[in-house]
Amino acid sequence: MQTRCGLEPRALAALTVILLVAAGLAGGYFWAGRPEPVRAPEIVRAAPAAATPAASVAGAGPGSEPGGPAPGGSGAPGAGGAKVVVDVGGKVRRPGVLTLPAGSRVADALRAAGGAKPGADLTGINRARVLMDGEQVLVGLPGVPVGVGPGAGAGVGPGGVGAPLSLNAATVEQLDTLPGVGPVLARHIVDHRTEHGGFRSVAELREVNGIGERRFADLETLVRP
């Protein structure tokens, strides 16, 4: 190399040193940039279970932190749900105005009133019917349609005069006394009442099988919901 490049020995030695230093630096750079295995982090153990709300309430004292469960708080399901108010009268042990959960049936109203008195006639009462808000349930009163319905106690017995017959309270026998209504049609009216949860208007009488416009016109002034 000295003969070909015309370098002096000292210059050649200096060039050799520079090349060796450059090679060392390059080797160190590539060695530092090599991939290294990374150790996976250790799994953090679950924290101890927090104290149950019951224990927290039991241990709460005058110095309890704000925001904790309040003693005596209401947690019953259904609190604040829809309600119906009904008037239960007649031959029951505890007659009066009762507030029941929405969707309650006549049987629930009778049970809340203490049940019917011994000897009370429940034949004409549909105890499976869903209650409507503001209706009246009368049990075993003579001269009054036996059954359930809004204002049911305002009517009169079969053949009576002065007040329309309640579609929601009348029995099959009472409906049979209406003009043009026989036992079969009376049974259709009661079945429709049971299936649809009662009549909300006299106009719904048109939906009963067997009642056309002409017959409805004859009955319209003689009945009420």
C-alpha positions as CSV (number, residue, x, y, z in Angstrom):
1,M,0.0,0.0,0.0
2,Q,2.9,2.3,0.8
3,T,4.4,1.7,-2.7
4,R,1.0,2.1,-4.5
5,C,-0.4,5.1,-2.6
6,G,3.0,6.7,-1.9
7,L,2.3,7.1,1.8
8,E,4.9,7.5,4.4
9,P,5.0,5.0,7.3
10,R,3.8,7.5,9.8
11,A,0.8,8.5,7.7
12,L,-0.1,4.9,7.1
13,A,0.0,4.2,10.8
14,A,-2.2,7.2,11.5
15,L,-4.7,6.0,8.9
16,T,-4.7,2.5,10.3
17,V,-5.5,3.9,13.8
18,I,-8.4,6.0,12.4
19,L,-9.9,3.0,10.7
20,L,-9.6,0.9,13.8
21,V,-11.3,3.7,15.9
22,A,-14.1,4.1,13.3
23,A,-14.7,0.3,13.2
24,G,-14.8,0.2,17.0
25,L,-17.3,3.1,17.1
26,A,-19.5,1.5,14.5
27,G,-19.4,-1.8,16.3
28,G,-20.4,-0.2,19.6
29,Y,-23.3,1.7,17.9
30,F,-24.7,-1.5,16.4
31,W,-24.2,-3.4,19.7
32,A,-26.1,-0.8,21.6
33,G,-29.0,-0.8,19.1
34,R,-29.5,-4.6,19.1
35,P,-32.9,-5.9,20.3
36,E,-33.0,-7.0,23.9
37,P,-35.6,-9.4,25.6
38,V,-38.2,-7.5,27.7
39,R,-39.5,-9.0,30.8
40,A,-43.3,-9.1,31.1
41,P,-44.6,-7.1,34.1
42,E,-45.8,-9.0,37.1
43,I,-49.5,-9.5,37.5
44,V,-50.9,-7.2,40.1
45,R,-52.8,-9.1,42.8
46,A,-56.5,-8.2,43.3
47,A,-57.1,-5.8,46.1
48,P,-58.9,-7.1,49.2
49,A,-62.7,-7.2,48.9
50,A,-64.3,-4.0,50.2
51,A,-66.5,-4.3,53.3
52,T,-70.1,-5.1,52.5
53,P,-72.7,-2.3,52.7
54,A,-74.3,-4.0,55.7
55,A,-71.0,-3.9,57.6
56,S,-70.4,-0.3,56.6
57,V,-73.8,0.7,57.8
58,A,-73.4,-1.3,61.1
59,G,-70.0,0.4,61.7
60,A,-71.2,3.9,60.8
61,G,-71.2,6.3,63.6
62,P,-71.5,10.0,64.2
63,G,-68.1,10.5,62.5
64,S,-69.0,8.5,59.4
65,E,-67.9,9.9,56.1
66,P,-70.5,11.8,54.0
67,G,-71.8,9.9,51.0
68,G,-72.0,6.5,52.8
69,P,-75.3,4.5,52.9
70,A,-77.8,6.2,55.0
71,P,-79.2,4.1,57.9
72,G,-82.9,3.1,57.4
73,G,-82.8,3.9,53.6
74,S,-85.5,2.3,51.6
75,G,-84.3,-0.4,49.2
76,A,-87.6,-2.3,48.7
77,P,-88.2,-3.2,45.0
78,G,-91.2,-1.5,43.4
79,A,-91.0,1.6,45.6
80,G,-92.5,4.6,43.8
81,G,-94.3,2.4,41.2
82,A,-97.7,3.0,39.7
83,K,-100.7,2.7,42.0
84,V,-104.5,2.3,41.7
85,V,-107.0,3.6,44.3
86,V,-110.2,1.6,44.7
87,D,-113.2,1.7,47.0
88,V,-114.0,-1.7,48.6
89,G,-117.4,-1.8,50.3
90,G,-120.3,-4.1,51.2
91,K,-119.8,-7.4,53.1
92,V,-116.1,-7.2,53.7
93,R,-114.3,-7.1,57.0
94,R,-112.4,-3.8,56.5
95,P,-114.3,-1.7,53.9
96,G,-112.7,1.5,52.7
97,V,-110.5,3.2,50.1
98,L,-107.4,1.2,49.4
99,T,-104.2,2.0,47.4
100,L,-102.8,-1.1,45.6
101,P,-100.0,-1.6,43.0
102,A,-101.0,-1.1,39.4
103,G,-102.0,-4.4,37.8
104,S,-103.7,-5.7,41.0
105,R,-106.9,-7.8,40.6
106,V,-110.2,-7.9,42.3
107,A,-109.0,-10.8,44.5
108,D,-106.2,-8.6,45.7
109,A,-108.6,-5.8,46.7
110,L,-110.8,-8.2,48.6
111,R,-107.8,-9.7,50.4
112,A,-106.6,-6.2,51.3
113,A,-110.0,-5.5,52.8
114,G,-109.8,-8.5,55.0
115,G,-111.8,-10.8,52.8
116,A,-115.5,-11.3,52.4
117,K,-117.7,-11.8,55.5
118,P,-119.1,-15.3,56.1
119,G,-122.2,-15.8,53.9
120,A,-121.4,-13.0,51.4
121,D,-122.4,-13.9,47.9
122,L,-119.4,-13.7,45.5
123,T,-121.1,-15.3,42.5
124,G,-121.3,-12.2,40.4
125,I,-117.8,-11.0,41.1
126,N,-115.0,-11.6,38.6
127,R,-112.1,-11.9,41.1
128,A,-109.6,-12.4,38.3
129,R,-110.3,-9.0,36.6
130,V,-107.6,-6.3,36.7
131,L,-108.5,-3.2,38.7
132,M,-108.9,0.2,37.2
133,D,-108.0,3.4,39.1
134,G,-111.0,5.0,40.8
135,E,-113.4,2.1,40.6
136,Q,-115.6,0.6,43.3
137,V,-115.9,-3.0,44.5
138,L,-119.1,-3.9,46.2
139,V,-119.7,-7.3,47.8
140,G,-123.1,-8.9,48.6
141,L,-125.2,-5.7,48.8
142,P,-128.9,-6.3,48.0
143,G,-130.5,-4.2,45.3
144,V,-127.1,-3.3,43.8
145,P,-125.3,-4.9,40.9
146,V,-122.8,-7.3,42.4
147,G,-119.3,-6.9,41.0
148,V,-116.7,-4.4,40.2
149,G,-116.6,-1.2,38.2
150,P,-116.2,2.6,38.5
151,G,-119.0,3.8,40.6
152,A,-120.6,0.4,40.6
153,G,-122.7,1.1,43.7
154,A,-124.8,3.8,42.0
155,G,-126.9,1.4,40.0
156,V,-130.1,-0.5,40.8
157,G,-130.9,-4.2,40.6
158,P,-132.4,-6.0,37.6
159,G,-135.6,-4.4,36.3
160,G,-134.8,-1.3,38.4
161,V,-135.5,2.2,37.0
162,G,-133.6,5.4,37.3
163,A,-129.9,4.5,36.7
164,P,-128.2,2.7,33.8
165,L,-126.8,-0.8,34.4
166,S,-123.1,-1.0,34.9
167,L,-121.4,-3.1,32.2
168,N,-118.4,-3.6,34.5
169,A,-120.5,-4.8,37.4
170,A,-123.6,-6.5,36.1
171,T,-123.9,-10.3,36.1
172,V,-125.1,-12.4,33.2
173,E,-128.5,-12.6,34.8
174,Q,-128.7,-8.8,35.1
175,L,-127.6,-8.2,31.5
176,D,-130.2,-10.7,30.4
177,T,-132.9,-8.3,31.6
178,L,-131.9,-5.7,29.0
179,P,-134.1,-5.5,25.9
180,G,-132.8,-7.6,23.0
181,V,-130.1,-9.3,25.2
182,G,-130.5,-13.0,25.9
183,P,-128.4,-15.3,27.9
184,V,-126.0,-15.9,25.0
185,L,-125.4,-12.3,24.3
186,A,-125.1,-11.5,28.0
187,R,-122.4,-14.2,28.3
188,H,-120.6,-12.6,25.3
189,I,-120.6,-9.2,27.1
190,V,-119.2,-10.7,30.3
191,D,-116.5,-12.6,28.4
192,H,-115.5,-9.4,26.5
193,R,-115.3,-7.6,29.9
194,T,-113.0,-10.3,31.3
195,E,-110.8,-10.5,28.3
196,H,-110.3,-6.7,27.9
197,G,-110.2,-5.8,31.6
198,G,-113.5,-4.0,31.7
199,F,-115.4,-1.4,29.6
200,R,-114.0,2.1,29.6
201,S,-116.9,3.6,27.6
202,V,-120.3,2.5,26.4
203,A,-119.0,2.7,22.8
204,E,-116.9,-0.4,23.4
205,L,-120.1,-2.4,23.6
206,R,-120.0,-2.3,19.7
207,E,-117.0,-4.6,19.9
208,V,-119.0,-7.4,21.5
209,N,-119.9,-10.2,19.2
210,G,-123.6,-10.1,18.4
211,I,-124.2,-6.3,19.0
212,G,-124.8,-4.3,15.8
213,E,-125.6,-0.7,15.4
214,R,-129.3,-1.1,15.9
215,R,-129.0,-3.1,19.1
216,F,-126.3,-0.7,20.3
217,A,-128.7,2.2,19.8
218,D,-131.3,0.4,21.9
219,L,-128.8,-0.3,24.8
220,E,-126.8,2.9,24.7
221,T,-129.0,4.8,27.2
222,L,-129.6,1.8,29.4
223,V,-126.0,1.0,30.3
224,R,-122.8,2.7,31.6
225,P,-119.2,1.6,31.9
